[in-house]
Amino acid sequence: MSFTIVFLLIPPLRRLAFRIDFVDKPKVDNERKIHREPIPLTAGLAIFAGFVITYLFFVRDDWKQSAAILAGSLLILIIGMVDDWYKTHGKELAAWPKLIVQLSAAVIVYSSGVVFYGFNNPFTGSDVILPVWLQFFLTVMWIFGVTTVINFTDGMDGLAGGLSAISAVTLFVVALAKAQSDSAMLAIILVGAALAYLKYNKPPAKVFMGDAGATLFGFLLGVIALDGAFKGATVLSLLVPILALGVPIFDNLFVVFKRMMNGKPIYQADASQAHYRLLRSGLNPKQVVLFLCLINTCFSLTSIILLLLTV
């Protein structure tokens, strides 16, 4: 259902984007703009609609958690659309409104009970429950961090969508292995939305999801990991969700560290991500996307092996 909704909604939203000039315009002097034609930025709306409708139709979760996930997703979508609108007019939205809204969305999810409580000590078999302040900090930072890294990865046709699909499939398998039906349902809904988006975003892309779609994917992946892979995790299996999102997380940790070392703001966009570095090394865009998706698949398979070793 999520695949069908997103697949059917993207074409009319694409036409609407051209009518209202909600398109990403290429700039000759910007090395991050690889495309040469205006591309609509409305796929994020289709992804949101596909997720919400399917979620309401199938997921029978706690109403408080459901309301929090949907409210957080809506906040992420709205601030992402505002950011995209600014960019279509050659402007940049300040970092602090995005920071405040994204952190608020994470806090809403935390308040509903989707929390990283701690982990299981494999040597004693007992649960290690973290202090409340640390639970709050780690939960909010995880959701905010994953939201950010997926957005930072969205710089090439098919890349963010492909990495999100691979990560969502991994979290789906993990949830099935741990008999977590709601998390599995969330993950497979996201897989459907990502695959439908990729039908239009594969090179050469006909539509972009913009910051709205990329941050929405990141937000939902972060929530799914908290609601599934992190629950009852041992010290070793804490690596499972991190590896499931391996390429976005490790690449952007490197990027953030490099920006800090160079005295640049963390949110200042540049061409330091892995996909830009691989482009400069001589690979073409399709080769870059396939290579990074292959690496993320290897990370994901490793995470599943870790899970099977520790179940």
Secondary structure, 3 states (H helix, E strand, C coil): CHHHHHHHHHHHHHHHHHHHCCEECCCCCCCCCCCCCCEECCHHHHHHHHHHHHHHHHCCCCHHHHHHHHHHHHHHHHHHHHHHHHHHCCCCCCHHHHHHHHHHHHHHHHHCCCCCCEEECCCCCCEEECCHHHHHHHHHHHHHHHHHHHHHHCCCCCHHHHHHHHHHHHHHHHHHHCCCHHHHHHHHHHHHHHHHHHHHHCCCCCCCCHHHHHHHHHHHHHHHHHHCCCCCCECHHHHHHHHHCHHHHHHHHHHHHHHHHCCCCCCCCCCCCHHHHHHHHCCCHHHHHHHHHHHHHHHHHHHHHHHHHHC
